Amino acid sequence: MSAVWTESEITTEATQADSPAAKKPKIERETNKLEKRLCHQVGKAIIDFNMIEEGDRVMVCVSGGKDSFAMLDILLKLQARAPIKFELIAVNLDQKQPGFPDHILPEYLAKLGVQFHIETQDTYSIVKKVIPEGKTMCSLCSRLRRGILYRVADELKITKIALGHHRDDMLQTFFLNMFFAGKLKGMPPKLVSDNGGHIVIRPLANVAEKDLIRWAEHRQFPIIPCSLCGSQENLQRKQIGNMLREWEKQYPGRTETMFTALQNVVPSHLMDVTRHNFKDITSTGVPDENGDKVFDEEEFPVAMLPGLQVVSL
């Protein structure tokens, strides 16, 4: 089963020639490797977290941005060769923002041949009426959008709601919660919705944003700009995003290491008494690799901390 979901990547030798005729095959090979990597990463997430099951009706939320376009594109590729049968229904919420090109998505989805539903609700006018001029609209807009999509999911008998958040989004959310909310909390790949009625999945959980940018350029998705409603930037998220990009620029590989850390949590080495029973700890007399080393300094593999220098005291 997993062999079909996560087709292994094919490695190819890069050509050394500089002629246009030689560059074209090289570009095609690199694009082929990118496609296989994306399919592998999405397929692995589906398997690891049991995101999609036999007979599922998956709502693929398509906003018009690169991430949701790529999610739909890769899921369609996996659907064609998956070991199980499931349906994909692309859903877009037209919130009637001024200047929104409402013809683009229906034309694209119809040409693609995928089932789709366009839900038209003028939440923009509601938000503008309720939120004072100059104040952030995103919170109310998000709540309205979420409620509408839950209702549409019920009407379409959806079993899973797929969102296009990627690896970088998940890391940003982790640091936002740590820096500004005082929580070690991230963006889960699979969770029950806040109203308890739906299962939300994020198939792009393992995918780097830089790969989605490359894929969007290759596939030439009809991207709809995100600034049509004059949306305000989330300054805190932007700050965290810049920080992570700067770290990755200075120390290549750090993003991958941090993302791996989200999958290797050791509650006994944190301080949350609701996650680990510190009060009733007793000595066992049995050696434990994860036991406290008392005065020993923790040692980290050099490869896990790229760019950091060891200073002798």
Order of alpha helices (4+ residues) and beta strands (2+ residues): alpha-alpha-beta-alpha-beta-alpha-beta-alpha-alpha-beta-alpha-beta-beta-alpha-alpha-alpha
